[in-house]
Structure formats: C-alpha cells, structure tokens
Amino acid sequence: MSAPNKSYDPVEVEALKPEEIERMREEALAAFAAAADLEALREAKAAHMGDRSPLALANREIGALPPQAKAEAGKRVGMARGAVNKAFAARQAELEAERDARVLVEEAVDVTLPHDRVAAGARHPLVTFCERVEDIFVAMGYEVAEGPEVEAEWFNFDALNFDPDHPARAMQDTFFVSGKDAKGESGVVLRTHTSPVQVRSMLDREPPVYVVCPGRVYRTDELDATHTPVFHQVELLAIDEGLTMADLKGTIEHMVTSLFGEGLRTRLRPAYFPFTEPSAELDMECYVCRGASVGNPGRPCRTCSSEGWIELGGCGMVNPRVLVAAGIDPEKYSGFAFGFGIERMLMFRHNVEDMRDMVEGDVRFTRPFGMEI
Ligand code: FA5
C-alpha cells in the first residue's frame, strides 16, 4: 500500500484512475461471460474477485488517500465491485441452470423401457425340497449338521464299520482323491454318502444327539434316467437312551405325513448296511394310488410302477461298533439312522421321469416349480 498522501490528487494514484477501474470492471465482466462452465467461472472469480484481484488491490489503495478523496474513490471502486459481483452471480445462475438441464437429459431414466426381459431366477427345486425336509426335522428339535464333501476315507468307510477288504466298500463306487499313504493312513475320497456326518456329529457333541445332515455326495455311476454321479442325500441320526426301531419308524412316518399327506403306511424290509444293525430299506405306501394299482391292469400307476410301495431309503439301528468309533458308550446309548436320496424322492414326488432333467439346468424343467424362495 502507498504511504499517506497529504497533498492529494486521486488522479495521481494509478490504480484508482476512473479509466483503470473501468478497465478492471470490463475485464472481469468479459472473463465471466467467457467462462464456459462452472469450473472456468470459479477460476475467473478467483482472478477478478479474489484477495489479489486488481479491484481488491485498488480498494486497498483507498486507505492511503486523504479524507476528502476517499469518498469519491471508494464510491468508484465500490460500484465497480458491485457490478462485478452482480455479473458473477448472474453468470453463475446461468451456468448452473445449463448444468441442471444437461444432467436432467444425461441422467434421464426411460420409465417406458421394458424391465422384464431377463427372467428373475429362482432356487432349484432340489434345494427347496432339501430345505423342506430339514424344516420338518428342525421342528422336531433336530439340529442341521454338515460335513466336508472331500472326506477322509476313515470317516466315509472305516468309522462306519466298512472293513478294509469288506465287499460292502464296493457297494458304493468311489471317486478317490488320494489313496492310503505308505504308512496305511486314511486316504481321501469324495464322500459317497452323508453317513460320515453321523460320525462327525457324534464326535462333536455329547449325547443325546439329534441331527439332520443334508448334502451333496458322489459315486462313479453313469448319468442316466435314474442315476447321477453327483446327487443329494439327507441323513438322519438320533442317539439317546432307550431308542428303538419303533422310534425310527414313528419319526419317518411323521416325515412322510408332512411331505405326502395323512394316512400313508410305511414298512421296513430287511437289508444290510455295515453301520446299522439291524438294517432295513424303508418303503412308503404309494401316495398316488395307495395300492389300488396293484394287480389292477385297468388302473396302472406311474409313480410306483403299480407296486403300491415306494422305496424311500436305507435305515437301521446304529451299529454299536460305530458308537464305539465315535466315543459313545453303547451300553448306555442306542440310536437310529436313516438316509435317502433327494433326487429320487423329488422324482416320485413330482412325477419327474428322467433324473438328467434335474442337472441339465434347463429352465423349462425348473419353471413349473415356481418361484419358491
Ligand atoms: C446309503 O447311501 C446309506 N448311507 C443310507 C443309510 C443311511 C442307511 C443311514 C442306513 C442308515 P444307499 O447306497 O442305498 O444308502 O443310497 C441311499 C439313496 O441314495 C438311495 O436310496 C437312492 O435314493 C440314492 N442314490 C444312490 N445312488 C444314486 C445315484 N447314482 N443317483 C441318484 N441317487 C442315488
């Protein structure tokens, strides 16, 4: 700032000359008019309205003028600054309006565009069916338990009383991930059934144990109308004091009623599984013909092939050897187990003729099952 000017003539202070002030005002107005967008306007504002702008510097010179000149110079600079502020505000409003109009066009949503060209997905009927079965047992106080699909041979076979050379191992043709090592330690397999989860559940918990174990299992079966190499099973295990085959039968009857309706009979046929003793195959009365098709060619039943009964799965009382392998006292506790294939159950529950339809991912198969979540 200049030193106080006692013998004052404002014309002598260069920055305060009227034509200088006018030039500053014109330049500011021209810069605002030339600003093409709000960013450029912000820069023009800093240059012409900021602390170091020509008009701000001129304003500071006023303080150095003698009192009689201050009013006139102040009025001149103030009017110029007022005009600059006004021009800035007007240009800002103009550019903001342009920006808003542009955003409205660029971000417009065409509400008339079709929104439903991609069909909404739905969960696979195998999954929803599995969960329905789980729900039945959870409602009875069972816990859902899961185990690994890549399983130690020990859990899949040895702990379940399959002897190393027992022909029962060949009952379930196995995908081996790795064989036994040189020390004869357990190999690794893709589990062939959900029964290893029985052993894991007993090792993880103190009795009583009530678990339902759904999961994917693998066998070297060819894919055909009634087999797939990857399928689903649900396993049931109950360990408590005093459990008998009657408890097993009653429990399965409750599941059958929940899934297929009231009044269907079940029956046990002798069978063999190394991990249950005694073992049985469990059949339910055909829920479609209720036996009326048996010996009645005039009324054939596709669901049970006119046999009157549908095979549900394998079951039995847990073999005491399995209880011992899982650290449970067979003198005190007994238990039952039941395992069945979900694909086969879904087949007869919904009259699916070919199991391959379940794995090929064609929505024409899944669509009739609806959007159940
Ligand atoms: C077992 O896997 C025993 N773990 C079941 C069990 C559990 C018995 C507890 C006793 C106590 P199985 O090999 O029969 O049993 O198989 C059970 C079910 O799996 C069969 O009834 C069938 O529904 C289904 N299943 C077997 N192989 C296939 C396959 N390749 N494709 C589709 N489903 C299959």
Boltz pocket constraint, residues with backbone or C-beta under 6 A from the ligand:
constraints:
  - pocket:
      binder: B
      contacts: [[A, 171], [A, 172], [A, 192], [A, 193], [A, 194], [A, 195], [A, 219], [A, 221], [A, 222], [A, 226], [A, 227], [A, 228], [A, 229], [A, 231], [A, 232], [A, 233], [A, 235], [A, 236], [A, 273], [A, 276], [A, 280], [A, 311], [A, 312], [A, 313], [A, 314], [A, 315], [A, 316], [A, 337], [A, 338], [A, 339], [A, 340], [A, 341], [A, 342], [A, 343], [A, 344], [A, 345]]
      max_distance: 6.0
